[in-house]
Amino acid sequence: MIAVALITGLQVRPQSLLPSTGTLQVLITGDPLTSDPLNVTCHGSQSGQVQLTSVMVNISSVQVHRTGALNLTGDWIPIPGAPKTLDLLDLKSFTQLLGSTRAPDGVINLVRVTVGPTATAGIGTGGSATVTVSSGHLDAQTSAQITSGKVTSITLEVIQPHVVCEGNNTLRLTPELTATSSGPD
């Protein structure tokens, strides 16, 4: 009887007394070793070096996957803040907040960033080109712990933006993300 009353009391507790959610922030940064401009070698009939001065990508959404209590109640949590347009080459010098939200206790095991099917690359001293993005989303695995009343930050790092030049000077972006977490604070 006492156990039932305790469980019922905890389920209807005021949020200010015992919060049941923590704050989750998702940030993105770039690889400090990324060269600027980024040199891409083209092969085939139009071989040569292409210098990219920017790689602008459109982020349409950010979500995290929470494993939930005892890994039984996982769900996808949207992170408000998109859409955003970011230059992957500029990210090497700063960290950008993608969004923040309240999230239930649990472990975040995956961050998914959905990007547009194309990006725009600045070439040389004023030219531009369309860049095909290989995947509609970029995933990064993590094991960030969300704790009630605390702030947890997940920082995504774009590892050396990988751009390849295919036939007819078609550019393709295949970025790789890694994730680190800090908190709860």
Z-matrix of the N, CA and C atoms (Angstrom, degrees):
N
C 1 1.432
C 2 1.533 1 111.05
N 3 1.333 2 115.40 1 -44.82
C 4 1.459 3 119.31 2 179.46
C 5 1.524 4 109.90 3 -65.04
N 6 1.333 5 117.32 4 -40.77
C 7 1.466 6 121.12 5 179.46
C 8 1.516 7 111.12 6 -62.35
N 9 1.325 8 117.93 7 -41.89
C 10 1.465 9 121.40 8 178.95
C 11 1.520 10 110.49 9 -63.45
N 12 1.325 11 117.29 10 -42.75
C 13 1.463 12 121.32 11 179.03
C 14 1.525 13 110.52 12 -64.46
N 15 1.318 14 118.10 13 -40.01
C 16 1.458 15 121.99 14 178.94
C 17 1.514 16 110.94 15 -64.73
N 18 1.328 17 117.48 16 -46.44
C 19 1.464 18 121.43 17 179.49
C 20 1.521 19 110.23 18 -62.87
N 21 1.332 20 117.43 19 -44.14
C 22 1.467 21 121.16 20 178.53
C 23 1.520 22 110.33 21 -62.61
N 24 1.307 23 117.54 22 -41.92
C 25 1.459 24 121.60 23 179.16
C 26 1.510 25 112.32 24 -62.69
N 27 1.313 26 117.55 25 -39.63
C 28 1.458 27 120.58 26 178.87
C 29 1.522 28 111.78 27 -70.01
N 30 1.319 29 117.79 28 -30.49
C 31 1.457 30 120.80 29 -179.40
C 32 1.522 31 111.97 30 -73.44
N 33 1.334 32 118.28 31 -27.24
C 34 1.458 33 121.01 32 -178.60
C 35 1.536 34 111.34 33 -110.19
N 36 1.314 35 117.93 34 19.14
C 37 1.457 36 121.83 35 -177.51
C 38 1.533 37 110.30 36 -66.75
N 39 1.312 38 117.14 37 150.01
C 40 1.464 39 119.88 38 175.14
C 41 1.533 40 109.60 39 -66.39
N 42 1.332 41 116.71 40 140.45
C 43 1.464 42 120.96 41 -178.62
C 44 1.527 43 112.02 42 -59.03
N 45 1.331 44 117.72 43 -34.49
C 46 1.460 45 119.55 44 -177.75
C 47 1.528 46 112.12 45 -70.85
N 48 1.328 47 117.93 46 -24.79
C 49 1.460 48 121.07 47 -179.81
C 50 1.525 49 111.44 48 -76.89
N 51 1.312 50 117.84 49 -54.27
C 52 1.459 51 123.11 50 179.24
C 53 1.532 52 108.36 51 -134.21
N 54 1.322 53 117.62 52 90.78
C 55 1.457 54 118.65 53 -177.89
C 56 1.529 55 110.66 54 -62.70
N 57 1.330 56 116.14 55 145.01
C 58 1.464 57 120.15 56 -179.82
C 59 1.518 58 111.75 57 -109.64
N 60 1.326 59 116.66 58 6.58
C 61 1.463 60 120.31 59 178.55
C 62 1.517 61 110.12 60 -132.86
N 63 1.304 62 114.50 61 156.49
C 64 1.448 63 121.59 62 173.37
C 65 1.520 64 108.59 63 -117.23
N 66 1.306 65 116.82 64 175.18
C 67 1.463 66 121.81 65 177.65
C 68 1.518 67 108.38 66 -100.67
N 69 1.315 68 115.46 67 132.77
C 70 1.464 69 121.96 68 178.64
C 71 1.512 70 109.27 69 -117.35
N 72 1.329 71 116.34 70 126.16
C 73 1.461 72 122.45 71 175.97
C 74 1.518 73 108.12 72 -113.79
N 75 1.345 74 116.69 73 138.57
C 76 1.456 75 121.52 74 174.31
C 77 1.520 76 107.41 75 -119.32
N 78 1.332 77 115.35 76 123.78
C 79 1.455 78 122.41 77 -178.63
C 80 1.524 79 108.92 78 -120.81
N 81 1.332 80 116.37 79 162.74
C 82 1.459 81 120.49 80 176.97
C 83 1.516 82 108.80 81 -136.36
N 84 1.322 83 115.44 82 142.14
C 85 1.458 84 121.78 83 177.60
C 86 1.522 85 107.74 84 -141.05
N 87 1.308 86 116.00 85 171.46
C 88 1.460 87 120.61 86 -179.15
C 89 1.510 88 111.63 87 -112.87
N 90 1.297 89 114.56 88 166.97
C 91 1.456 90 122.38 89 177.14
C 92 1.527 91 108.03 90 -72.74
N 93 1.350 92 118.52 91 119.67
C 94 1.467 93 119.81 92 -178.89
C 95 1.529 94 113.11 93 -63.15
N 96 1.328 95 117.37 94 -14.51
C 97 1.463 96 120.42 95 179.91
C 98 1.528 97 112.87 96 -88.76
N 99 1.340 98 117.21 97 0.87
C 100 1.460 99 120.34 98 178.97
C 101 1.518 100 109.36 99 -64.29
N 102 1.325 101 116.29 100 129.10
C 103 1.458 102 119.94 101 -179.91
C 104 1.528 103 109.76 102 -78.02
N 105 1.323 104 116.08 103 149.52
C 106 1.457 105 121.88 104 178.10
C 107 1.516 106 107.64 105 -135.73
N 108 1.304 107 120.53 106 108.19
C 109 1.458 108 126.47 107 7.62
C 110 1.534 109 111.70 108 -76.83
N 111 1.333 110 114.17 109 161.56
C 112 1.459 111 121.76 110 178.21
C 113 1.522 112 107.64 111 -89.06
N 114 1.326 113 117.15 112 120.80
C 115 1.462 114 121.07 113 -178.81
C 116 1.513 115 110.62 114 -91.01
N 117 1.326 116 116.20 115 129.48
C 118 1.452 117 123.13 116 179.63
C 119 1.522 118 107.21 117 -122.58
N 120 1.319 119 116.46 118 130.42
C 121 1.463 120 121.46 119 179.74
C 122 1.517 121 109.63 120 -96.27
N 123 1.339 122 115.44 121 126.59
C 124 1.463 123 121.41 122 176.89
C 125 1.521 124 108.56 123 -101.44
N 126 1.329 125 116.01 124 142.25
C 127 1.459 126 122.10 125 -179.97
C 128 1.527 127 109.13 126 -117.11
N 129 1.292 128 116.47 127 171.71
C 130 1.460 129 120.67 128 177.11
C 131 1.510 130 111.46 129 92.76
N 132 1.331 131 115.59 130 -151.67
C 133 1.463 132 120.45 131 -173.96
C 134 1.523 133 112.69 132 -66.47
N 135 1.331 134 118.28 133 -25.87
C 136 1.461 135 121.21 134 179.92
C 137 1.527 136 109.27 135 -116.15
N 138 1.331 137 115.79 136 54.84
C 139 1.456 138 119.65 137 -176.19
C 140 1.521 139 110.96 138 -73.20
N 141 1.314 140 114.87 139 156.74
C 142 1.458 141 121.11 140 178.28
C 143 1.508 142 110.18 141 147.64
N 144 1.317 143 115.57 142 -177.85
C 145 1.459 144 124.05 143 -178.80
C 146 1.529 145 109.28 144 -98.02
N 147 1.316 146 116.87 145 134.24
C 148 1.455 147 122.43 146 173.55
C 149 1.519 148 106.98 147 -116.41
N 150 1.331 149 116.70 148 129.96
C 151 1.459 150 120.77 149 178.54
C 152 1.523 151 109.17 150 -101.72
N 153 1.335 152 115.57 151 118.60
C 154 1.462 153 121.10 152 177.89
C 155 1.524 154 108.59 153 -95.49
N 156 1.326 155 116.05 154 123.28
C 157 1.469 156 120.85 155 179.37
C 158 1.520 157 112.06 156 -95.37
N 159 1.335 158 116.74 157 -14.33
C 160 1.461 159 121.58 158 175.80
C 161 1.527 160 108.23 159 -157.99
N 162 1.318 161 115.72 160 154.67
C 163 1.464 162 121.92 161 173.00
C 164 1.536 163 105.54 162 -137.29
N 165 1.331 164 115.72 163 96.78
C 166 1.461 165 122.60 164 -175.95
C 167 1.526 166 109.93 165 -89.75
N 168 1.344 167 116.93 166 119.66
C 169 1.462 168 121.84 167 178.04
C 170 1.531 169 109.25 168 -115.77
N 171 1.330 170 115.09 169 148.30
C 172 1.466 171 121.58 170 177.23
C 173 1.520 172 108.84 171 -103.76
N 174 1.324 173 116.30 172 119.96
C 175 1.460 174 121.89 173 177.10
C 176 1.520 175 107.08 174 -97.24
N 177 1.335 176 116.34 175 117.27
C 178 1.464 177 119.53 176 -177.95
C 179 1.524 178 112.59 177 -93.67
N 180 1.335 179 118.29 178 -26.03
C 181 1.466 180 119.65 179 176.88
C 182 1.519 181 110.66 180 -161.47
N 183 1.322 182 114.28 181 157.62
C 184 1.464 183 123.02 182 174.73
C 185 1.526 184 106.41 183 -132.89
N 186 1.329 185 115.97 184 131.53
C 187 1.463 186 121.89 185 177.44
C 188 1.523 187 108.66 186 -135.33
N 189 1.323 188 115.10 187 155.00
C 190 1.458 189 120.22 188 173.17
C 191 1.516 190 107.62 189 -125.69
N 192 1.331 191 115.94 190 149.38
C 193 1.458 192 120.37 191 176.50
C 194 1.520 193 108.00 192 -104.74
N 195 1.350 194 115.13 193 125.48
C 196 1.461 195 122.19 194 179.83
C 197 1.523 196 107.82 195 -103.89
N 198 1.341 197 116.78 196 129.59
C 199 1.458 198 120.24 197 -179.60
C 200 1.512 199 111.69 198 -73.14
N 201 1.340 200 118.49 199 -26.64
C 202 1.461 201 121.23 200 177.62
C 203 1.513 202 112.94 201 81.12
N 204 1.323 203 114.70 202 -177.86
C 205 1.456 204 121.74 203 -177.91
C 206 1.517 205 110.73 204 -65.82
N 207 1.311 206 116.03 205 126.67
C 208 1.467 207 123.69 206 178.93
C 209 1.526 208 112.54 207 54.30
N 210 1.339 209 117.21 208 27.68
C 211 1.470 210 123.82 209 -178.99
C 212 1.526 211 112.70 210 58.19
N 213 1.337 212 117.60 211 27.17
C 214 1.459 213 121.10 212 -176.52
C 215 1.525 214 113.36 213 -107.15
N 216 1.309 215 118.39 214 -21.30
C 217 1.459 216 120.43 215 -171.77
C 218 1.524 217 112.23 216 -124.41
N 219 1.304 218 117.80 217 48.99
C 220 1.452 219 121.42 218 -177.79
C 221 1.519 220 112.42 219 -67.27
N 222 1.343 221 115.08 220 152.37
C 223 1.452 222 120.52 221 176.90
C 224 1.526 223 109.96 222 -158.53
N 225 1.337 224 115.59 223 163.21
C 226 1.459 225 121.93 224 175.78
C 227 1.522 226 108.19 225 -93.91
N 228 1.317 227 116.28 226 132.47
C 229 1.458 228 122.70 227 -179.73
C 230 1.529 229 108.10 228 -115.66
N 231 1.341 230 118.22 229 118.49
C 232 1.466 231 119.72 230 176.58
C 233 1.524 232 110.48 231 -73.09
N 234 1.316 233 115.67 232 142.85
C 235 1.466 234 121.62 233 177.24
C 236 1.524 235 107.00 234 -106.96
N 237 1.335 236 118.28 235 110.51
C 238 1.463 237 120.20 236 -179.45
C 239 1.527 238 110.76 237 -63.35
N 240 1.306 239 116.73 238 150.58
C 241 1.458 240 120.74 239 177.10
C 242 1.509 241 113.20 240 137.10
N 243 1.322 242 118.12 241 -19.45
C 244 1.463 243 121.19 242 178.74
C 245 1.526 244 107.17 243 -86.23
N 246 1.286 245 120.87 244 160.31
C 247 1.461 246 126.39 245 3.64
C 248 1.529 247 112.13 246 -82.34
N 249 1.300 248 113.75 247 153.96
C 250 1.465 249 123.07 248 176.75
C 251 1.513 250 108.64 249 -138.36
N 252 1.318 251 116.13 250 149.04
C 253 1.451 252 121.85 251 172.67
C 254 1.518 253 107.06 252 -116.77
N 255 1.345 254 115.67 253 124.60
C 256 1.462 255 120.88 254 -177.05
C 257 1.522 256 110.88 255 -128.20
N 258 1.323 257 115.21 256 146.17
C 259 1.459 258 121.17 257 172.64
C 260 1.529 259 107.31 258 -93.20
N 261 1.334 260 116.37 259 113.08
C 262 1.468 261 120.40 260 -177.34
C 263 1.522 262 112.34 261 -61.46
N 264 1.324 263 118.09 262 -28.96
C 265 1.464 264 119.75 263 179.99
C 266 1.525 265 111.69 264 -75.07
N 267 1.341 266 118.20 265 -28.81
C 268 1.466 267 121.06 266 177.55
C 269 1.522 268 112.70 267 -75.17
N 270 1.334 269 117.00 268 -23.75
C 271 1.460 270 120.03 269 -175.49
C 272 1.525 271 113.33 270 -63.50
N 273 1.331 272 118.09 271 -16.54
C 274 1.466 273 119.42 272 -178.53
C 275 1.523 274 112.08 273 -66.83
N 276 1.330 275 117.44 274 -17.24
C 277 1.454 276 119.51 275 -176.03
C 278 1.530 277 114.12 276 -107.78
N 279 1.337 278 118.43 277 -1.35
C 280 1.462 279 119.97 278 177.86
C 281 1.526 280 110.29 279 -159.33
N 282 1.328 281 114.99 280 169.01
C 283 1.461 282 122.28 281 177.47
C 284 1.516 283 107.97 282 -112.24
N 285 1.335 284 116.65 283 133.40
C 286 1.468 285 123.27 284 -177.31
C 287 1.526 286 109.78 285 -111.13
N 288 1.329 287 117.73 286 131.93
C 289 1.456 288 121.74 287 174.54
C 290 1.523 289 108.37 288 -75.76
N 291 1.346 290 116.97 289 122.75
C 292 1.465 291 120.97 290 176.40
C 293 1.516 292 110.90 291 -86.70
N 294 1.324 293 117.93 292 -30.67
C 295 1.454 294 121.05 293 179.10
C 296 1.510 295 111.50 294 167.24
N 297 1.341 296 114.44 295 170.73
C 298 1.451 297 121.70 296 -177.44
C 299 1.519 298 108.35 297 -148.40
N 300 1.333 299 116.83 298 147.60
C 301 1.461 300 121.14 299 178.82
C 302 1.521 301 110.16 300 -157.06
N 303 1.316 302 116.07 301 165.59
C 304 1.460 303 121.90 302 170.94
C 305 1.519 304 106.81 303 -85.40
N 306 1.318 305 117.37 304 139.61
C 307 1.461 306 121.23 305 -177.96
C 308 1.525 307 109.79 306 -140.66
N 309 1.339 308 116.80 307 145.81
C 310 1.465 309 120.16 308 177.77
C 311 1.527 310 111.20 309 -66.12
N 312 1.326 311 115.56 310 155.98
C 313 1.461 312 120.56 311 176.05
C 314 1.525 313 109.98 312 -52.60
N 315 1.306 314 116.27 313 147.22
C 316 1.457 315 121.67 314 177.94
C 317 1.506 316 110.38 315 150.71
N 318 1.307 317 115.77 316 -174.20
C 319 1.455 318 122.08 317 -179.18
C 320 1.523 319 108.67 318 -110.94
N 321 1.327 320 115.89 319 128.79
C 322 1.462 321 121.80 320 174.43
C 323 1.519 322 106.04 321 -87.44
N 324 1.346 323 116.73 322 121.37
C 325 1.460 324 119.05 323 -177.81
C 326 1.527 325 113.40 324 -110.30
N 327 1.338 326 117.63 325 -9.59
C 328 1.463 327 119.58 326 -178.21
C 329 1.520 328 109.58 327 -152.70
N 330 1.335 329 115.98 328 137.23
C 331 1.458 330 122.46 329 172.61
C 332 1.520 331 106.67 330 -115.51
N 333 1.331 332 116.54 331 129.53
C 334 1.470 333 121.42 332 -179.94
C 335 1.526 334 109.02 333 -120.30
N 336 1.334 335 115.08 334 123.76
C 337 1.454 336 122.37 335 176.89
C 338 1.524 337 106.99 336 -110.43
N 339 1.331 338 116.80 337 119.61
C 340 1.462 339 121.10 338 178.95
C 341 1.523 340 107.90 339 -93.99
N 342 1.334 341 115.39 340 126.38
C 343 1.466 342 121.29 341 -177.43
C 344 1.520 343 109.75 342 -119.28
N 345 1.326 344 114.50 343 158.59
C 346 1.462 345 120.23 344 179.40
C 347 1.516 346 111.13 345 -64.76
N 348 1.332 347 117.15 346 160.18
C 349 1.460 348 120.29 347 -178.00
C 350 1.525 349 113.08 348 -69.64
N 351 1.329 350 116.65 349 -16.47
C 352 1.462 351 119.49 350 177.46
C 353 1.524 352 109.38 351 -136.13
N 354 1.311 353 114.60 352 158.88
C 355 1.456 354 122.99 353 174.08
C 356 1.525 355 105.64 354 -128.15
N 357 1.322 356 116.54 355 171.82
C 358 1.455 357 120.76 356 178.37
C 359 1.518 358 108.17 357 -120.44
N 360 1.314 359 115.71 358 129.60
C 361 1.462 360 120.78 359 178.98
C 362 1.519 361 109.34 360 -108.73
N 363 1.327 362 115.31 361 132.84
C 364 1.458 363 120.21 362 170.73
C 365 1.518 364 107.54 363 -82.51
N 366 1.330 365 116.62 364 131.74
C 367 1.469 366 120.91 365 -177.29
C 368 1.518 367 108.87 366 -119.78
N 369 1.332 368 114.51 367 127.99
C 370 1.460 369 120.74 368 175.12
C 371 1.510 370 112.99 369 57.55
N 372 1.331 371 115.97 370 -130.60
C 373 1.466 372 121.02 371 -174.18
C 374 1.522 373 112.34 372 -106.37
N 375 1.311 374 117.95 373 48.34
C 376 1.457 375 119.07 374 174.58
C 377 1.509 376 115.09 375 133.92
N 378 1.310 377 118.88 376 -8.68
C 379 1.460 378 120.38 377 178.04
C 380 1.520 379 110.71 378 -82.72
N 381 1.325 380 115.35 379 169.82
C 382 1.461 381 119.61 380 176.02
C 383 1.516 382 109.08 381 -148.58
N 384 1.314 383 114.83 382 162.01
C 385 1.464 384 121.27 383 178.61
C 386 1.510 385 108.88 384 -148.60
N 387 1.325 386 115.95 385 151.81
C 388 1.454 387 121.33 386 174.33
C 389 1.516 388 108.11 387 -83.04
N 390 1.320 389 115.23 388 136.40
C 391 1.459 390 122.06 389 179.91
C 392 1.525 391 107.34 390 -116.51
N 393 1.327 392 116.46 391 127.18
C 394 1.460 393 120.71 392 176.48
C 395 1.520 394 108.58 393 -79.70
N 396 1.336 395 115.92 394 133.54
C 397 1.462 396 120.95 395 177.22
C 398 1.525 397 106.82 396 -95.74
N 399 1.329 398 117.10 397 122.06
C 400 1.461 399 122.16 398 -171.95
C 401 1.515 400 114.39 399 -60.01
N 402 1.289 401 118.59 400 -35.47
C 403 1.457 402 121.38 401 -175.45
C 404 1.519 403 107.99 402 -127.01
N 405 1.311 404 116.52 403 147.69
C 406 1.460 405 120.07 404 176.95
C 407 1.512 406 112.69 405 -72.54
N 408 1.329 407 117.02 406 -14.19
C 409 1.461 408 119.51 407 178.49
C 410 1.526 409 109.96 408 -148.07
N 411 1.309 410 113.59 409 157.05
C 412 1.458 411 122.18 410 178.15
C 413 1.519 412 107.47 411 -119.79
N 414 1.322 413 116.89 412 130.49
C 415 1.459 414 122.08 413 -178.48
C 416 1.520 415 110.68 414 -113.02
N 417 1.316 416 115.46 415 145.70
C 418 1.463 417 121.84 416 173.40
C 419 1.518 418 107.80 417 -137.26
N 420 1.317 419 116.06 418 128.45
C 421 1.463 420 120.78 419 178.34
C 422 1.521 421 110.31 420 -83.76
N 423 1.317 422 114.96 421 146.47
C 424 1.454 423 121.17 422 179.60
C 425 1.527 424 108.13 423 -152.96
N 426 1.299 425 117.05 424 178.79
C 427 1.467 426 121.71 425 173.25
C 428 1.523 427 107.86 426 -144.09
N 429 1.332 428 115.38 427 55.95
C 430 1.459 429 121.74 428 -177.88
C 431 1.528 430 110.31 429 -80.15
N 432 1.310 431 117.24 430 132.01
C 433 1.458 432 123.16 431 -178.69
C 434 1.525 433 109.95 432 -94.58
N 435 1.342 434 116.50 433 122.17
C 436 1.465 435 121.55 434 172.82
C 437 1.523 436 107.01 435 -91.63
N 438 1.332 437 116.86 436 127.20
C 439 1.460 438 122.27 437 -178.93
C 440 1.521 439 108.99 438 -125.68
N 441 1.306 440 116.48 439 136.91
C 442 1.470 441 123.12 440 -178.81
C 443 1.520 442 111.88 441 -49.27
N 444 1.337 443 115.06 442 130.20
C 445 1.451 444 120.95 443 175.10
C 446 1.514 445 115.30 444 74.59
N 447 1.327 446 118.68 445 3.82
C 448 1.462 447 122.17 446 -176.57
C 449 1.530 448 110.51 447 -115.40
N 450 1.345 449 116.51 448 165.59
C 451 1.464 450 122.96 449 177.20
C 452 1.521 451 109.11 450 -106.70
N 453 1.315 452 116.24 451 127.86
C 454 1.461 453 122.54 452 175.07
C 455 1.518 454 107.61 453 -118.07
N 456 1.326 455 117.02 454 132.77
C 457 1.466 456 121.74 455 178.92
C 458 1.513 457 109.66 456 -115.56
N 459 1.324 458 115.80 457 135.03
C 460 1.464 459 122.02 458 172.78
C 461 1.521 460 106.53 459 -116.04
N 462 1.330 461 116.09 460 122.93
C 463 1.459 462 120.74 461 178.79
C 464 1.522 463 108.73 462 -108.72
N 465 1.336 464 115.31 463 121.34
C 466 1.457 465 122.04 464 175.95
C 467 1.515 466 108.05 465 -91.29
N 468 1.321 467 116.99 466 137.89
C 469 1.462 468 120.64 467 176.22
C 470 1.517 469 108.69 468 -119.23
N 471 1.334 470 114.98 469 126.91
C 472 1.462 471 120.84 470 175.09
C 473 1.520 472 106.33 471 -82.59
N 474 1.327 473 115.82 472 112.39
C 475 1.459 474 120.76 473 -178.12
C 476 1.523 475 109.24 474 -81.35
N 477 1.317 476 116.69 475 119.37
C 478 1.465 477 124.87 476 177.11
C 479 1.534 478 111.12 477 24.32
N 480 1.339 479 118.91 478 88.86
C 481 1.467 480 120.16 479 -177.31
C 482 1.517 481 111.30 480 -45.27
N 483 1.307 482 116.15 481 121.54
C 484 1.452 483 121.61 482 -175.39
C 485 1.526 484 109.22 483 -96.85
N 486 1.326 485 115.97 484 111.37
C 487 1.464 486 122.06 485 178.27
C 488 1.514 487 106.71 486 -119.89
N 489 1.335 488 116.02 487 129.66
C 490 1.460 489 120.60 488 176.60
C 491 1.519 490 108.67 489 -117.53
N 492 1.309 491 114.66 490 150.59
C 493 1.448 492 121.52 491 178.26
C 494 1.524 493 107.47 492 -103.56
N 495 1.331 494 115.12 493 117.69
C 496 1.458 495 120.12 494 178.68
C 497 1.525 496 108.53 495 -95.01
N 498 1.302 497 117.55 496 -175.20
C 499 1.468 498 120.72 497 179.12
C 500 1.514 499 112.09 498 -54.21
N 501 1.324 500 116.61 499 152.09
C 502 1.472 501 123.92 500 179.82
C 503 1.522 502 112.74 501 59.49
N 504 1.317 503 117.04 502 32.02
C 505 1.470 504 122.86 503 179.21
C 506 1.528 505 113.38 504 56.37
N 507 1.315 506 117.40 505 30.19
C 508 1.462 507 121.79 506 173.83
C 509 1.520 508 107.71 507 -79.18
N 510 1.331 509 116.12 508 129.01
C 511 1.458 510 121.03 509 -179.03
C 512 1.520 511 109.85 510 -101.10
N 513 1.340 512 116.54 511 140.98
C 514 1.464 513 122.26 512 178.58
C 515 1.519 514 108.52 513 -130.64
N 516 1.353 515 115.65 514 131.15
C 517 1.453 516 122.95 515 179.82
C 518 1.521 517 109.14 516 -102.19
N 519 1.321 518 116.34 517 125.86
C 520 1.465 519 121.83 518 176.48
C 521 1.532 520 107.79 519 -129.57
N 522 1.342 521 116.92 520 74.41
C 523 1.474 522 119.00 521 -177.33
C 524 1.512 523 111.78 522 -74.42
N 525 1.311 524 115.27 523 157.15
C 526 1.467 525 122.03 524 176.89
C 527 1.528 526 107.41 525 -122.07
N 528 1.324 527 116.19 526 136.24
C 529 1.460 528 121.44 527 178.46
C 530 1.522 529 110.42 528 -112.84
N 531 1.317 530 115.96 529 143.19
C 532 1.458 531 121.24 530 167.18
C 533 1.528 532 106.34 531 -122.90
N 534 1.319 533 116.82 532 159.36
C 535 1.465 534 120.37 533 -178.92
C 536 1.516 535 110.65 534 -130.48
N 537 1.319 536 115.41 535 138.93
C 538 1.461 537 122.45 536 171.17
C 539 1.525 538 107.01 537 -126.79
N 540 1.299 539 116.51 538 151.18
C 541 1.455 540 118.77 539 -179.91
C 542 1.527 541 110.10 540 -127.63
N 543 1.331 542 114.37 541 154.04
C 544 1.455 543 120.71 542 174.11
C 545 1.524 544 107.93 543 -138.36
N 546 1.286 545 115.69 544 155.48
C 547 1.457 546 120.07 545 -178.28
C 548 1.509 547 108.40 546 109.10
N 549 1.235 548 119.60 547 -176.15
C 550 1.467 549 122.86 548 -0.61
C 551 1.525 550 112.40 549 -72.48
N 552 1.325 551 114.41 550 143.38
C 553 1.472 552 121.42 551 179.64
C 554 1.500 553 110.50 552 -93.47
